[in-house]
Amino acid sequence: MSLIRQIWLLLIGALLLAFVGSVGVTISSARDTLQTQLRLKNSDNAAALALSLSQQRGDAQLMELLMAAQFDTGFYRRIRLTSVDGRTVFQREAGPAQSRAPTWFSAMLPIESTPGLAQVSDGWRALGSVEVVSHTAFAHDDLWRGALRSVVALALVGALAALLARTVIGRLRRPLDRAVQQAQSLVNGEFVTVPEPRVPELQRLTLAMNTMVARLKLIFDAQAQQVEALRREAHSDAVTGLANRKHFMAQLAGTLQGEDGASEAGLVLLRVIELAAINRSLGHATTDRMIGTVAQALQAYAQRAAGCHVGRLNGSDFALCLPVGGVALETAQAVAQALRVALPAFGHGIAIAVGAVEMKRDMPLAQAMSAVDAALARAESRGPFAVEVADAGPADAADVVPLGEAAWRSRINEALTYGRARLVDFPLIDAHGQLIHLECPLRLQLDAQGPFETAARWLPHALRGRLTAAIDQRAVELALSAIERDGRARCVNLSSASLADSAFAARLRTLLGEAPHPARELWLEVPELAAVEHFAQVHELAHQLRPTGARVGLEHAGERLSRIERLFEAGLDYVKLDAAVVHGVAGDEGRANYLKSVVAMLHGLSLKAFAEGVADEDDALVLWRIGMDGVTGPWASARRADLVSQL
């Protein structure tokens, strides 16, 4: 039983006891008073009647008339005159008078009418004694009316006391409710402080809770800093802070092969010519500053465009992955020109060579690297600051005829209108091979007789046409229908651009509210970048959808996780770490330590930790060992298929 309920029961019990006791004492006192008054009345009436009878000088008829007249007033139950020798001379007696008080009340509170006695005489001669007994019905009527007035008055007092108690308990309950919500927020991984109440005892409790929350937040901040340090150690080059070769190659693979990767991309490879000789002539410190200048020139592009990756592949080679096609040569020439101006400041003879290649989706990584290496070799042979571009092969037939924005918008709208949209399924499994949910990216059939295209094909055009909200809503509708059919949980990824629509979260909540049972099996995720740049919108989405039972999380996470300053307040349920972060963890102790710290941090915030793009069994085993809750990717799909075939 809750503390508030116990307080209410205690107050109600105390009020009832006070009410019953007050009514009982009041009625008992009133009855005693009425009995005393009735006794005194009987004595006074007997004395007055005896005086009147004494004045009749023993005339029996006159005395009888006088007593009869007194009795006929109706207030007396009995009037009796007894002679000196004990003989009854006159007696009138009536039955019980009709009372307005209930019978049970009269029986429960009897009133005794004590007879009044007085001597009757004729001068000095005693004639006898007169006895007067009044009815008790009138006393019971007065007692009943008094009891009703007391009950009503005390009930009003009790009601006022209950209202006052409700106000006081409400003031006590609010801080307790806030303390409960604060504790629940800690369970959910949120660090919330609450205002201190005026009640000293509750004030101490709230102060202790706020202090604990502040200390936990400090611990989380320190843990986040440690995670960021481990990330840099595992993924970054020590001198420049750029991605190291292993991490950059994983990012490049994600760009070319990911479900929502680019349909076209560019790769620029830059080499500092004769770096070893430069290091010998300029010294280590100056060479490091020169290397930092090259890194800054490349990093400027990554800061301007989402999905652009920069890495240092070895001592002298740098790489820049561009998320769009058709700009590789232009970017390579711009980088070469910028460094032609900046590098001579460090000394004479410092130069670079640049190679570039345009890449298509699903292009083998080895083919792309071979092409750009060949272009870089040609540029290096031409001399300082030369730029060469590689031929990546013929363009796809679908890309030969360019379409305008209006045409793309029309094609996407038609696909949505005529139901040419479907979800594909990829399993997310736990350590025992059990299905957690199905990853469900959306495919659109842009042409009535054509294939269903991945998001890499149409998403850039949907972003320009501001169609992402409609596309995401359709994906959610398809997922809810599929869940209704087979009951399996499904996950749909939402675009960051959809969150910019102020009504999108409300529409989504309405849609989920119309399908409450499937909604509880729906998982929704937004890119990590959305939580970094649009935290308020992500928080609002999670807040709107939490009552529906749907889960909200981040996808492609890891690079910027520590930059989400209020991750503990976002209201998320899970985080999916990007394939570039988890790739090769089995052979990289630094990466494994980093992921272990990330998983510990996420679990400390009550968030599930999943891994994307797992292709190797050794990587999966390491991920299970460090506490990952689930994995998806080629290996997970094959593992799930094997388990299903064995059933």
C-alpha positions in Angstrom: 0.0 0.0 0.0 1.3 3.4 -1.0 2.4 6.0 1.6 -0.2 8.5 0.4 -3.0 5.9 0.7 -1.8 5.0 4.2 -1.9 8.7 5.1 -5.4 9.0 3.6 -6.6 6.0 5.6 -5.1 7.4 8.7 -6.8 10.8 8.2 -10.1 9.2 7.3 -9.9 6.9 10.3 -9.0 9.9 12.6 -11.9 12.0 11.2 -14.4 9.1 11.5 -13.3 8.5 15.1 -13.5 12.2 15.9 -16.9 12.4 14.2 -18.3 9.4 16.0 -16.8 10.4 19.3 -18.0 14.0 19.0 -21.5 13.0 18.1 -21.6 10.4 20.9 -20.4 12.8 23.5 -22.8 15.5 22.3 -25.8 13.3 22.3 -24.9 11.7 25.7 -24.5 15.1 27.2 -27.7 16.3 25.7 -29.6 13.3 27.1 -28.2 13.8 30.6 -29.2 17.5 30.4 -32.7 16.6 29.2 -33.1 13.9 32.0 -32.1 16.5 34.6 -34.4 19.1 33.2 -37.3 16.5 33.1 -36.6 15.6 36.7 -36.6 19.2 37.8 -39.8 19.9 35.8 -41.5 16.9 37.4 -40.5 18.2 40.9 -41.6 21.8 40.2 -44.9 20.7 38.6 -45.6 18.4 41.6 -44.9 21.2 44.1 -47.1 23.6 42.2 -49.9 21.1 41.9 -49.6 20.2 45.6 -49.8 23.9 46.5 -53.0 24.3 44.4 -54.5 21.2 45.9 -53.7 22.4 49.5 -55.7 25.6 48.8 -58.9 23.5 48.2 -59.2 22.7 52.0 -59.7 19.0 51.4 -62.6 19.4 48.9 -62.3 16.1 47.0 -64.3 17.2 44.0 -62.4 20.4 43.5 -59.1 18.6 44.0 -60.1 16.0 41.4 -61.1 18.7 38.9 -57.8 20.5 39.4 -55.8 17.4 38.8 -57.9 16.3 35.8 -57.4 19.8 34.2 -53.6 19.5 34.8 -53.5 16.0 33.2 -55.5 17.1 30.2 -52.7 19.4 29.1 -51.1 16.3 27.6 -47.6 16.6 28.9 -48.0 14.0 31.7 -47.8 10.3 31.6 -49.2 9.9 35.1 -50.7 12.1 37.9 -51.5 10.3 41.2 -52.8 11.5 44.6 -52.1 9.2 47.5 -53.7 9.6 51.0 -51.8 9.5 54.2 -52.6 5.9 54.7 -51.2 5.0 51.3 -54.5 4.7 49.5 -54.8 6.0 46.0 -57.3 8.8 46.0 -56.9 9.9 42.3 -54.9 8.6 39.4 -54.8 9.5 35.7 -52.3 7.6 33.5 -51.8 7.8 29.7 -50.1 5.4 27.2 -46.7 6.3 25.5 -46.9 9.5 23.6 -46.1 9.5 19.8 -42.5 10.6 19.2 -41.0 12.0 16.0 -37.7 10.4 16.9 -37.1 7.0 15.3 -37.9 4.0 17.5 -34.3 2.7 17.3 -33.0 6.1 18.4 -35.4 6.1 21.4 -34.5 2.5 22.3 -30.8 3.1 22.0 -30.9 6.3 24.1 -33.6 5.8 26.8 -34.6 8.9 28.9 -35.8 8.3 32.4 -38.6 10.5 33.7 -38.1 10.6 37.5 -41.4 11.2 39.3 -41.9 14.5 41.1 -43.4 14.2 44.6 -44.9 16.8 46.9 -47.0 16.8 50.1 -50.7 18.0 50.1 -52.0 19.5 53.4 -54.9 21.5 54.8 -53.2 23.9 57.1 -51.3 21.7 59.6 -53.3 18.6 58.6 -51.6 16.3 56.0 -53.9 15.1 53.3 -51.4 12.9 51.3 -48.9 13.3 48.5 -49.1 14.0 44.8 -46.9 12.3 42.2 -46.3 13.8 38.7 -44.5 11.9 35.8 -44.0 13.7 32.4 -43.9 12.1 29.0 -40.4 11.4 27.6 -41.4 11.7 24.0 -40.9 15.4 23.9 -37.4 15.0 25.3 -36.6 12.4 22.7 -37.8 14.7 20.0 -35.5 17.5 21.3 -32.7 15.0 21.6 -33.3 13.8 18.0 -33.3 17.3 16.6 -30.2 18.1 18.5 -28.5 15.0 17.2 -29.3 15.8 13.6 -27.9 19.3 14.0 -24.8 17.9 15.6 -24.3 15.4 12.8 -24.8 18.0 10.1 -22.5 20.5 11.8 -19.8 17.9 12.5 -20.1 16.6 9.0 -19.5 20.0 7.6 -16.5 20.4 9.9 -15.3 17.0 8.7 -15.7 17.9 5.1 -13.7 21.1 5.6 -11.1 19.1 7.4 -11.0 16.6 4.5 -10.5 19.5 2.0 -7.8 20.9 4.1 -6.2 17.5 4.4 -6.4 17.0 0.7 -4.6 20.3 0.1 -1.9 19.4 2.6 -1.5 15.9 1.2 -1.4 17.4 -2.4 1.5 19.6 -1.3 3.2 16.6 0.2 2.4 14.4 -2.8 3.8 16.6 -5.5 7.4 16.5 -4.2 7.0 12.7 -3.7 5.7 12.3 -7.3 8.5 14.4 -8.6 11.0 12.2 -6.7 9.4 9.1 -8.2 9.5 10.6 -11.7 13.1 11.5 -11.0 14.0 8.0 -10.0 12.1 6.6 -13.0 14.1 9.0 -15.2 17.3 7.6 -13.8 16.0 4.1 -14.7 15.4 5.4 -18.3 18.8 6.9 -18.4 17.7 10.5 -18.0 19.3 12.9 -15.5 16.6 15.2 -14.3 16.7 17.6 -11.4 13.6 18.9 -9.6 12.9 22.0 -7.5 13.2 21.6 -3.7 10.0 21.8 -1.7 9.5 23.8 1.4 8.8 20.8 3.7 12.1 20.2 5.5 12.0 16.4 5.4 11.0 16.4 1.7 13.5 19.1 1.0 16.3 16.9 2.3 15.1 14.0 0.2 15.0 16.2 -3.0 18.4 17.6 -2.2 19.9 14.2 -1.9 18.2 13.0 -5.1 19.4 16.1 -7.0 22.9 15.6 -5.7 22.9 12.0 -6.8 21.7 12.9 -10.2 24.4 15.6 -10.6 27.1 13.1 -9.6 25.7 10.5 -12.0 25.7 13.1 -14.7 29.4 13.9 -14.0 30.2 10.2 -14.1 28.4 9.9 -17.5 30.2 13.0 -18.8 33.5 11.5 -17.7 32.6 8.2 -19.3 31.6 10.0 -22.6 35.0 11.7 -22.6 36.7 8.4 -22.1 34.6 6.8 -24.9 35.6 9.7 -27.2 39.2 9.3 -26.3 39.0 5.6 -27.1 37.3 6.3 -30.4 40.0 8.7 -31.4 42.6 6.1 -30.5 40.9 3.3 -32.4 39.7 5.2 -35.5 41.9 8.3 -35.9 45.4 9.1 -37.0 47.4 10.4 -34.0 49.0 13.4 -35.9 46.1 14.7 -37.9 43.0 13.4 -36.1 41.7 12.1 -39.4 40.3 8.6 -39.8 43.0 6.0 -40.1 43.2 3.6 -43.1 41.1 0.8 -41.6 38.3 3.1 -40.5 38.3 5.1 -43.7 38.1 2.0 -45.8 35.1 0.8 -43.7 33.4 4.3 -44.3 34.1 4.0 -48.0 32.6 0.6 -48.1 29.5 1.9 -46.4 29.2 4.7 -48.9 29.4 2.3 -51.8 27.5 -0.7 -50.4 25.2 0.5 -47.7 21.4 0.2 -48.2 21.0 4.0 -48.1 24.5 4.8 -49.5 25.1 7.1 -52.4 24.2 6.0 -56.0 27.3 8.0 -57.1 30.3 9.1 -55.2 33.8 10.4 -55.8 37.2 9.4 -54.4 40.2 11.7 -54.2 43.6 10.4 -53.3 46.4 12.8 -52.3 50.1 12.0 -51.8 52.8 14.2 -50.3 55.8 13.7 -52.7 59.0 12.6 -51.0 57.7 12.9 -47.5 60.7 11.0 -46.0 63.1 13.5 -47.6 61.0 16.4 -46.4 61.0 15.1 -42.9 64.8 14.8 -42.9 65.3 18.3 -44.2 62.7 20.2 -42.2 62.6 18.2 -39.0 59.8 16.2 -37.4 57.9 19.2 -35.8 57.7 21.2 -39.1 56.7 18.2 -41.1 53.9 17.5 -38.7 52.6 21.1 -39.1 52.8 20.7 -42.8 50.9 17.4 -42.6 48.3 19.2 -40.4 47.8 21.8 -43.1 47.1 19.1 -45.7 44.6 17.5 -43.3 42.9 20.9 -42.7 42.5 21.5 -46.4 40.8 18.2 -46.8 38.7 18.4 -43.6 37.1 21.6 -44.8 35.2 19.6 -47.3 34.0 17.1 -44.7 32.7 19.9 -42.5 30.6 21.3 -45.3 29.0 18.2 -46.6 27.3 15.4 -44.7 28.5 12.0 -45.7 32.0 13.3 -46.8 34.8 11.3 -45.2 38.5 12.1 -44.9 41.3 9.7 -43.9 45.1 9.3 -43.7 45.9 6.0 -45.3 49.6 6.0 -44.4 52.3 8.6 -43.8 52.1 10.4 -47.1 48.7 9.4 -48.5 45.4 11.1 -47.8 41.9 10.2 -49.1 38.7 12.2 -49.5 35.4 10.4 -50.1 32.7 12.6 -51.7 29.0 11.6 -51.2 27.9 12.9 -54.7 29.1 12.1 -58.2 30.5 14.4 -60.8 32.6 16.6 -58.6 35.7 14.4 -58.0 37.9 16.1 -60.6 36.8 19.6 -59.6 37.4 18.9 -55.9 40.9 17.4 -56.7 41.9 20.5 -58.6 40.5 22.8 -55.9 42.5 20.9 -53.2 45.7 21.0 -55.3 45.3 24.7 -55.9 44.8 25.5 -52.3 47.8 23.5 -51.2 49.9 25.0 -54.0 49.4 28.3 -52.2 49.8 27.0 -48.6 52.6 24.5 -48.7 55.5 26.7 -49.8 55.3 28.5 -46.5 56.9 25.4 -44.9 59.9 25.2 -47.3 61.0 24.9 -50.9 60.2 21.7 -52.8 57.2 20.6 -50.8 54.6 19.3 -53.3 51.7 16.9 -53.7 50.0 14.8 -56.4 46.3 14.1 -56.6 44.3 11.3 -58.2 40.5 11.1 -58.5 37.9 8.6 -59.6 34.1 8.7 -60.0 32.4 5.7 -58.5 29.1 4.0 -58.9 27.0 2.2 -56.2 28.0 -1.4 -55.6 31.4 -0.8 -57.3 33.9 -3.2 -55.8 36.2 -1.4 -53.3 39.3 -3.0 -54.8 38.3 -1.7 -58.2 37.8 1.8 -57.0 41.2 1.8 -55.1 43.0 0.4 -58.1 41.6 3.0 -60.4 42.5 5.9 -58.1 45.9 4.5 -57.4 46.6 4.4 -61.1 45.4 8.0 -61.5 47.6 9.1 -58.5 50.6 7.3 -60.1 50.1 9.2 -63.4 49.8 12.5 -61.5 53.0 11.8 -59.6 54.8 11.1 -62.8 53.7 14.4 -64.2 55.2 16.4 -61.4 54.2 18.6 -58.4 50.5 19.5 -57.9 49.4 17.5 -60.9 45.9 16.1 -60.9 44.7 13.0 -62.8 41.2 11.4 -63.0 40.6 7.7 -63.6 38.0 6.2 -65.9 35.7 4.1 -63.8 33.9 2.4 -66.7 30.7 3.1 -68.6 27.8 4.8 -66.9 24.7 2.8 -66.1 22.0 3.1 -68.8 19.5 4.5 -66.2 21.8 7.4 -65.6 22.5 8.3 -69.3 19.4 10.5 -69.6 19.3 13.1 -66.8 15.9 13.9 -65.3 14.9 17.2 -63.8 13.6 17.8 -60.3 9.9 17.9 -61.5 10.3 14.6 -63.3 11.8 12.9 -60.2 9.1 14.3 -58.0 6.4 13.0 -60.4 8.0 9.5 -60.5 8.2 9.3 -56.7 4.7 10.6 -56.2 3.4 8.0 -58.7 5.2 5.2 -56.9 3.6 6.2 -53.6 0.1 6.9 -55.1 -0.2 3.6 -57.0 1.3 1.4 -54.3 4.6 0.7 -56.0 6.4 0.7 -52.6 7.5 -2.3 -50.5 9.7 -3.1 -47.6 12.6 -5.6 -47.7 13.5 -7.6 -44.6 16.9 -8.1 -42.9 17.1 -9.7 -39.5 18.5 -8.2 -36.3 19.3 -11.1 -34.0 20.5 -11.5 -30.5 23.4 -13.7 -29.2 21.2 -16.8 -29.3 20.1 -16.2 -32.9 16.6 -15.1 -31.9 15.0 -12.4 -33.9 14.8 -9.0 -32.2 13.2 -7.2 -35.2 13.4 -7.0 -39.0 15.3 -4.2 -40.6 12.9 -2.9 -43.3 14.4 -0.4 -45.7 11.9 0.9 -48.3 12.1 0.2 -52.1 10.3 2.2 -54.7 9.3 1.1 -58.2 9.9 4.3 -60.1 8.7 2.9 -63.4 5.6 0.8 -63.7 7.6 -2.1 -65.3 10.9 -1.4 -63.7 12.7 -2.8 -60.7 12.2 -1.7 -57.1 15.0 0.8 -56.4 17.0 1.2 -53.2 17.0 4.6 -51.4 20.4 5.4 -52.8 18.7 5.8 -56.2 15.8 8.1 -55.3 16.5 9.5 -51.8 18.6 12.5 -52.9 15.8 13.6 -55.3 13.2 13.0 -52.6 15.2 15.3 -50.3 15.3 18.1 -53.0 11.5 17.6 -53.6 10.7 17.6 -49.9 8.9 14.2 -50.2 10.7 12.4 -47.3 7.8 12.9 -44.8 5.3 11.2 -47.2 7.8 8.4 -48.0 8.5 7.8 -44.3 4.8 7.8 -43.5 4.2 5.2 -46.2 7.0 3.0 -44.9 5.4 3.1 -41.4 2.0 2.2 -42.9 3.6 -0.8 -44.7 5.4 -1.9 -41.5 2.2 -1.7 -39.4 0.3 -3.8 -42.0 3.1 -6.4 -42.1 3.2 -6.6 -38.2 -0.6 -7.0 -38.2 -0.2 -10.0 -40.6 2.5 -12.0 -38.9 3.2 -10.3 -35.6 6.9 -9.9 -36.1 8.6 -6.7 -35.0 9.8 -4.4 -37.7 12.1 -1.4 -37.9 11.8 1.6 -40.2 14.4 4.3 -40.7 13.2 7.9 -40.8 14.9 10.7 -42.7 16.3 13.7 -40.8 14.4 15.9 -43.3 11.1 14.5 -42.1 11.7 15.7 -38.6 11.8 19.3 -40.0 8.1 19.0 -40.7 6.5 20.3 -37.5 3.4 18.1 -38.0 5.2 14.9 -38.9 5.5 13.6 -35.3 1.9 14.3 -34.6 0.7 12.6 -37.8 2.9 9.6 -36.9 1.4 9.4 -33.4 -2.1 9.5 -34.9 -1.2 6.7 -37.3 0.2 4.5 -34.5 -2.8 5.3 -32.3 -5.1 3.8 -34.9 -3.1 0.5 -34.8 -2.2 0.1 -31.1 -1.2 -3.5 -31.1 1.1 -3.4 -34.1 2.5 -0.1 -32.9 4.0 -1.8 -29.8 6.1 -4.0 -32.2 7.3 -1.0 -34.3 10.9 0.3 -34.1 11.7 3.7 -35.6 15.2 5.1 -36.0 16.8 8.4 -37.2 20.4 9.0 -38.2 22.9 9.9 -35.5 23.5 13.2 -37.3 19.9 14.2 -36.7 20.4 13.9 -32.9 23.5 16.1 -33.2 22.1 18.9 -35.3 18.3 18.6 -34.5 18.2 17.3 -30.9 14.9 19.1 -30.1 13.2 17.5 -33.0 14.4 14.0 -32.1 13.4 14.6 -28.5 9.9 15.7 -29.6 9.6 12.6 -31.8 10.5 10.3 -28.9 8.2 12.1 -26.5 5.2 12.0 -29.0 5.6 8.3 -29.8 6.5 6.9 -26.3 2.8 6.5 -25.2 2.1 4.4 -28.3 4.7 1.7 -27.3 6.8 2.2 -30.4 10.6 2.3 -29.8 12.8 5.1 -31.1 16.5 4.9 -31.7 19.6 6.1 -33.6 21.1 4.4 -36.7 24.6 4.8 -38.2 25.9 5.9 -34.8 29.4 6.0 -33.4 31.3 8.9 -35.0 29.3 11.7 -33.3 27.8 9.9 -30.3 29.9 11.8 -27.8 28.8 15.1 -29.4 25.2 14.5 -28.4 25.4 16.6 -25.2 22.1 15.5 -23.8 21.8 12.0 -25.1 20.4 11.0 -21.7 17.5 13.3 -22.2 16.6 12.3 -25.7 14.1 9.6 -24.7 15.7 7.0 -26.9 15.4 3.2 -26.6 18.4 2.0 -28.5 21.4 2.9 -30.6 22.7 1.1 -33.7 26.5 1.5 -34.2 27.6 2.0 -37.8 29.2 -0.7 -39.8 32.3 1.5 -40.2 32.7 1.5 -36.4 32.3 -2.3 -35.8 34.0 -3.6 -38.9 37.2 -5.5 -38.1 36.7 -5.5 -34.3 38.0 -9.0 -34.0 41.5 -8.1 -35.1 41.7 -4.6 -33.5 42.0 -4.5 -29.7 41.7 -0.7 -29.7 38.5 -0.8 -31.6 37.2 -3.6 -29.3 38.0 -1.5 -26.2 36.2 1.5 -27.7 33.1 -0.5 -28.5 33.1 -2.1 -25.0 33.1 1.4 -23.5 30.3 2.6 -25.8 28.2 -0.4 -24.9 28.8 0.1 -21.2 27.9 3.8 -21.6 24.7 3.0 -23.5 23.6 0.3 -21.0 24.2 2.8 -18.2 21.6 5.0 -19.9 19.2 2.1 -20.3 19.7 2.0 -24.0 20.1 -1.2 -26.1 23.3 -1.4 -28.2 23.1 -3.0 -31.7 25.7 -3.3 -34.4 25.1 -2.7 -38.2 26.7 -4.4 -41.2 28.3 -7.3 -39.4 29.8 -9.6 -42.1 32.3 -11.7 -40.2 31.6 -14.4 -37.6 34.7 -13.5 -35.6 33.5 -9.9 -35.4 30.1 -11.1 -34.2 31.7 -13.3 -31.5 33.7 -10.3 -30.2 30.6 -8.1 -30.2 28.7 -10.6 -28.2 31.5 -10.8 -25.7 31.6 -7.1 -25.1 27.9 -7.0 -24.4 26.3 -6.0 -27.7 22.5 -6.7 -27.6 22.0 -7.5 -31.3 23.7 -7.5 -34.7 22.5 -7.1 -38.3 24.2 -7.5 -41.6 25.2 -10.3 -44.0 26.4 -12.6 -41.2 23.2 -12.1 -39.2 21.1 -12.9 -42.3 23.0 -16.1 -43.0 22.9 -17.1 -39.3 19.2 -16.5 -39.1 18.6 -18.5 -42.3 20.6 -21.4 -40.9 18.5 -21.5 -37.7 15.2 -21.3 -39.6 16.3 -24.1 -41.9 17.1 -26.3 -38.9 13.6 -25.9 -37.4 
